[in-house]
Amino acid sequence: MPENASPVPPASKKPTSPKPASDAGHIPMTEEMDSAKWTLPPVVPVLIAVAAVAVVLAVVVFSNLPKPYSNGNITKVLAVENADNVLVAIHLNINNAKKDDYLWIKEITSELQTADGQKYTDTAAPAVDLDHYLEAAPPLAEGRIAPLRDEMKIPARKSQAGMLIFAFPVSKAAFDARKSLTVRVDFHDHSSLVMK
């Protein structure tokens, strides 16, 4: 070996620096962007969040359901044939379940569905005509009570019984063989009451 030649120092290892943290603007090329690690959040926290939102929605929906302000029932139905139709007297009982307000009747209608599926509707006869109908068809006067009328107010926490007269263009036999008879009481500012 030549004398001038100096031995080659052994290769020194460079100190390794820690891997720099990536940020949104500078992602190293070594990272794969198609990995689920970068696209999907953990499943358990998402399921917990969905369940919490569902519970909150259920509480809001059920607490805001409209409460029935009225209930009632049909207590008596009388029918008599009159020329080409049938006159029907219906006795109702309506209960106002509100704590501090009137129920104000807007309109009362009835629907008859015959055995063959035909439907007929009628609006209750005006209360002032009730006497005329009862004179023309005395069997309807059985157990006569005061009529219910449009624009009648039912006080809070009270019940109101009343009589209504309807006319349907069917025979008494067809009425007696009916599939259904419903009465609908529409109120101002409240949902309707339907009785069968």
VEXPATI-893405 format. One record per residue (C-alpha): residue number from 1; residue in three letters; x, y, z. Coordinates in steps of 0.2 Angstrom, whole numbers, plus 2048, in hexadecimal, padded with zeros to 3 digits. Example, Ala and Ser with C-alpha at 12.3 -4.5 7.8 and 13.67 -1.06 7.14 Angstrom:
<pts>
n = 1; res = ALA; px = 83E; py = 7EA; pz = 827
n = 2; res = SER; px = 844; py = 7FB; pz = 824
</pts>
This chain:
<pts>
n = 1; res = MET; px = 800; py = 800; pz = 800
n = 2; res = PRO; px = 806; py = 811; pz = 7FC
n = 3; res = GLU; px = 80B; py = 81B; pz = 80A
n = 4; res = ASN; px = 801; py = 82B; pz = 805
n = 5; res = ALA; px = 7F2; py = 821; pz = 805
n = 6; res = SER; px = 7E8; py = 825; pz = 814
n = 7; res = PRO; px = 7DC; py = 818; pz = 819
n = 8; res = VAL; px = 7CA; py = 81B; pz = 814
n = 9; res = PRO; px = 7C1; py = 81F; pz = 823
n = 10; res = PRO; px = 7B2; py = 813; pz = 826
n = 11; res = ALA; px = 7A2; py = 81A; pz = 820
n = 12; res = SER; px = 799; py = 823; pz = 82E
n = 13; res = LYS; px = 787; py = 820; pz = 830
n = 14; res = LYS; px = 77C; py = 830; pz = 82F
n = 15; res = PRO; px = 771; py = 832; pz = 83E
n = 16; res = THR; px = 75F; py = 82F; pz = 838
n = 17; res = SER; px = 753; py = 83C; pz = 83C
n = 18; res = PRO; px = 741; py = 838; pz = 841
n = 19; res = LYS; px = 735; py = 836; pz = 833
n = 20; res = PRO; px = 72D; py = 847; pz = 830
n = 21; res = ALA; px = 71A; py = 848; pz = 834
n = 22; res = SER; px = 70F; py = 84A; pz = 825
n = 23; res = ASP; px = 702; py = 858; pz = 824
n = 24; res = ALA; px = 6F4; py = 85A; pz = 818
n = 25; res = GLY; px = 6FE; py = 865; pz = 80C
n = 26; res = HIS; px = 70E; py = 85A; pz = 80C
n = 27; res = ILE; px = 70A; py = 847; pz = 80B
n = 28; res = PRO; px = 71A; py = 83D; pz = 808
n = 29; res = MET; px = 719; py = 833; pz = 7F8
n = 30; res = THR; px = 71C; py = 823; pz = 802
n = 31; res = GLU; px = 70A; py = 824; pz = 809
n = 32; res = GLU; px = 6FD; py = 81B; pz = 800
n = 33; res = MET; px = 6ED; py = 826; pz = 7FE
n = 34; res = ASP; px = 6E2; py = 817; pz = 7F9
n = 35; res = SER; px = 6E3; py = 80F; pz = 80A
n = 36; res = ALA; px = 6D4; py = 80E; pz = 815
n = 37; res = LYS; px = 6DE; py = 815; pz = 823
n = 38; res = TRP; px = 6DC; py = 826; pz = 81A
n = 39; res = THR; px = 6CA; py = 825; pz = 814
n = 40; res = LEU; px = 6BF; py = 81D; pz = 821
n = 41; res = PRO; px = 6BD; py = 823; pz = 833
n = 42; res = PRO; px = 6BD; py = 816; pz = 841
n = 43; res = VAL; px = 6AC; py = 80C; pz = 841
n = 44; res = VAL; px = 6A8; py = 80C; pz = 854
n = 45; res = PRO; px = 6A8; py = 81F; pz = 856
n = 46; res = VAL; px = 69D; py = 821; pz = 846
n = 47; res = LEU; px = 690; py = 814; pz = 84D
n = 48; res = ILE; px = 690; py = 81D; pz = 85E
n = 49; res = ALA; px = 68C; py = 82E; pz = 855
n = 50; res = VAL; px = 67F; py = 826; pz = 84A
n = 51; res = ALA; px = 676; py = 81E; pz = 859
n = 52; res = ALA; px = 677; py = 82F; pz = 863
n = 53; res = VAL; px = 66F; py = 838; pz = 855
n = 54; res = ALA; px = 662; py = 82B; pz = 853
n = 55; res = VAL; px = 65D; py = 82C; pz = 866
n = 56; res = VAL; px = 65C; py = 83F; pz = 865
n = 57; res = LEU; px = 651; py = 83F; pz = 855
n = 58; res = ALA; px = 646; py = 832; pz = 85D
n = 59; res = VAL; px = 644; py = 83C; pz = 86D
n = 60; res = VAL; px = 640; py = 84C; pz = 863
n = 61; res = VAL; px = 633; py = 843; pz = 858
n = 62; res = PHE; px = 62A; py = 83A; pz = 866
n = 63; res = SER; px = 629; py = 84A; pz = 871
n = 64; res = ASN; px = 622; py = 854; pz = 862
n = 65; res = LEU; px = 614; py = 848; pz = 85D
n = 66; res = PRO; px = 603; py = 850; pz = 85D
n = 67; res = LYS; px = 5F9; py = 84B; pz = 86C
n = 68; res = PRO; px = 5E7; py = 847; pz = 869
n = 69; res = TYR; px = 5DC; py = 855; pz = 870
n = 70; res = SER; px = 5CC; py = 84C; pz = 86E
n = 71; res = ASN; px = 5C4; py = 83B; pz = 86E
n = 72; res = GLY; px = 5B3; py = 835; pz = 86C
n = 73; res = ASN; px = 5A7; py = 827; pz = 867
n = 74; res = ILE; px = 597; py = 824; pz = 85E
n = 75; res = THR; px = 58A; py = 81F; pz = 86B
n = 76; res = LYS; px = 57B; py = 81C; pz = 860
n = 77; res = VAL; px = 576; py = 81A; pz = 84D
n = 78; res = LEU; px = 564; py = 81B; pz = 847
n = 79; res = ALA; px = 55F; py = 81A; pz = 835
n = 80; res = VAL; px = 54E; py = 81B; pz = 82C
n = 81; res = GLU; px = 54B; py = 81A; pz = 819
n = 82; res = ASN; px = 544; py = 82A; pz = 812
n = 83; res = ALA; px = 53F; py = 82A; pz = 7FF
n = 84; res = ASP; px = 54F; py = 826; pz = 7F5
n = 85; res = ASN; px = 55B; py = 828; pz = 804
n = 86; res = VAL; px = 55E; py = 823; pz = 816
n = 87; res = LEU; px = 55E; py = 830; pz = 824
n = 88; res = VAL; px = 56B; py = 82C; pz = 832
n = 89; res = ALA; px = 56B; py = 833; pz = 843
n = 90; res = ILE; px = 57C; py = 831; pz = 84C
n = 91; res = HIS; px = 57F; py = 835; pz = 85E
n = 92; res = LEU; px = 591; py = 839; pz = 863
n = 93; res = ASN; px = 59A; py = 83D; pz = 872
n = 94; res = ILE; px = 5AA; py = 848; pz = 870
n = 95; res = ASN; px = 5B6; py = 84B; pz = 87E
n = 96; res = ASN; px = 5C2; py = 85A; pz = 87F
n = 97; res = ALA; px = 5D2; py = 854; pz = 887
n = 98; res = LYS; px = 5DB; py = 865; pz = 886
n = 99; res = LYS; px = 5DF; py = 86C; pz = 897
n = 100; res = ASP; px = 5DB; py = 87F; pz = 893
n = 101; res = ASP; px = 5D3; py = 882; pz = 883
n = 102; res = TYR; px = 5C3; py = 87F; pz = 879
n = 103; res = LEU; px = 5C1; py = 873; pz = 86B
n = 104; res = TRP; px = 5B8; py = 87C; pz = 85D
n = 105; res = ILE; px = 5AE; py = 872; pz = 851
n = 106; res = LYS; px = 5B0; py = 877; pz = 83F
n = 107; res = GLU; px = 5A7; py = 86A; pz = 835
n = 108; res = ILE; px = 59F; py = 858; pz = 838
n = 109; res = THR; px = 59F; py = 84C; pz = 829
n = 110; res = SER; px = 59B; py = 839; pz = 828
n = 111; res = GLU; px = 5A0; py = 82C; pz = 81C
n = 112; res = LEU; px = 596; py = 81C; pz = 818
n = 113; res = GLN; px = 59E; py = 80D; pz = 80F
n = 114; res = THR; px = 591; py = 801; pz = 809
n = 115; res = ALA; px = 594; py = 7EE; pz = 808
n = 116; res = ASP; px = 598; py = 7F0; pz = 7F5
n = 117; res = GLY; px = 5A6; py = 7FC; pz = 7F9
n = 118; res = GLN; px = 59D; py = 80C; pz = 7F4
n = 119; res = LYS; px = 5A1; py = 81B; pz = 7FE
n = 120; res = TYR; px = 595; py = 82A; pz = 802
n = 121; res = THR; px = 599; py = 839; pz = 80C
n = 122; res = ASP; px = 58D; py = 846; pz = 813
n = 123; res = THR; px = 58F; py = 856; pz = 81E
n = 124; res = ALA; px = 584; py = 856; pz = 82E
n = 125; res = ALA; px = 574; py = 85F; pz = 82C
n = 126; res = PRO; px = 573; py = 870; pz = 834
n = 127; res = ALA; px = 56E; py = 870; pz = 847
n = 128; res = VAL; px = 55F; py = 87B; pz = 843
n = 129; res = ASP; px = 558; py = 86E; pz = 837
n = 130; res = LEU; px = 558; py = 860; pz = 844
n = 131; res = ASP; px = 546; py = 862; pz = 849
n = 132; res = HIS; px = 540; py = 862; pz = 836
n = 133; res = TYR; px = 549; py = 851; pz = 834
n = 134; res = LEU; px = 542; py = 84A; pz = 844
n = 135; res = GLU; px = 531; py = 84F; pz = 83F
n = 136; res = ALA; px = 533; py = 847; pz = 82E
n = 137; res = ALA; px = 53B; py = 837; pz = 835
n = 138; res = PRO; px = 535; py = 834; pz = 847
n = 139; res = PRO; px = 53F; py = 824; pz = 84A
n = 140; res = LEU; px = 54E; py = 82F; pz = 84A
n = 141; res = ALA; px = 548; py = 838; pz = 859
n = 142; res = GLU; px = 54B; py = 829; pz = 865
n = 143; res = GLY; px = 556; py = 82F; pz = 873
n = 144; res = ARG; px = 557; py = 840; pz = 86C
n = 145; res = ILE; px = 565; py = 84B; pz = 872
n = 146; res = ALA; px = 56B; py = 85D; pz = 86E
n = 147; res = PRO; px = 573; py = 85E; pz = 85D
n = 148; res = LEU; px = 586; py = 861; pz = 85A
n = 149; res = ARG; px = 589; py = 870; pz = 84F
n = 150; res = ASP; px = 596; py = 878; pz = 845
n = 151; res = GLU; px = 59F; py = 886; pz = 84E
n = 152; res = MET; px = 59B; py = 87E; pz = 85F
n = 153; res = LYS; px = 5A8; py = 87F; pz = 86D
n = 154; res = ILE; px = 5AC; py = 871; pz = 879
n = 155; res = PRO; px = 5B4; py = 878; pz = 889
n = 156; res = ALA; px = 5C4; py = 871; pz = 88F
n = 157; res = ARG; px = 5C3; py = 860; pz = 898
n = 158; res = LYS; px = 5B1; py = 85E; pz = 894
n = 159; res = SER; px = 5A6; py = 852; pz = 88A
n = 160; res = GLN; px = 599; py = 857; pz = 87D
n = 161; res = ALA; px = 58B; py = 84B; pz = 877
n = 162; res = GLY; px = 581; py = 84F; pz = 868
n = 163; res = MET; px = 576; py = 849; pz = 85A
n = 164; res = LEU; px = 579; py = 84A; pz = 847
n = 165; res = ILE; px = 56F; py = 847; pz = 838
n = 166; res = PHE; px = 576; py = 840; pz = 828
n = 167; res = ALA; px = 56E; py = 83A; pz = 817
n = 168; res = PHE; px = 575; py = 82D; pz = 80C
n = 169; res = PRO; px = 56F; py = 828; pz = 7FB
n = 170; res = VAL; px = 56D; py = 816; pz = 7FF
n = 171; res = SER; px = 55F; py = 80B; pz = 805
n = 172; res = LYS; px = 55C; py = 806; pz = 817
n = 173; res = ALA; px = 561; py = 7F4; pz = 813
n = 174; res = ALA; px = 571; py = 7FA; pz = 80B
n = 175; res = PHE; px = 575; py = 805; pz = 81A
n = 176; res = ASP; px = 572; py = 7F7; pz = 827
n = 177; res = ALA; px = 57E; py = 7EC; pz = 81D
n = 178; res = ARG; px = 58B; py = 7F9; pz = 81C
n = 179; res = LYS; px = 59E; py = 7F6; pz = 81D
n = 180; res = SER; px = 5A2; py = 805; pz = 828
n = 181; res = LEU; px = 59B; py = 816; pz = 82E
n = 182; res = THR; px = 5A7; py = 824; pz = 834
n = 183; res = VAL; px = 5A4; py = 835; pz = 83B
n = 184; res = ARG; px = 5B2; py = 842; pz = 839
n = 185; res = VAL; px = 5B2; py = 852; pz = 844
n = 186; res = ASP; px = 5BD; py = 85F; pz = 83D
n = 187; res = PHE; px = 5C3; py = 86C; pz = 84A
n = 188; res = HIS; px = 5CA; py = 87E; pz = 848
n = 189; res = ASP; px = 5DD; py = 87D; pz = 84B
n = 190; res = HIS; px = 5DD; py = 86B; pz = 850
n = 191; res = SER; px = 5DE; py = 85A; pz = 848
n = 192; res = SER; px = 5CE; py = 851; pz = 843
n = 193; res = LEU; px = 5C5; py = 844; pz = 84D
n = 194; res = VAL; px = 5BF; py = 835; pz = 844
n = 195; res = MET; px = 5B3; py = 829; pz = 84C
n = 196; res = LYS; px = 5AD; py = 818; pz = 846
</pts>
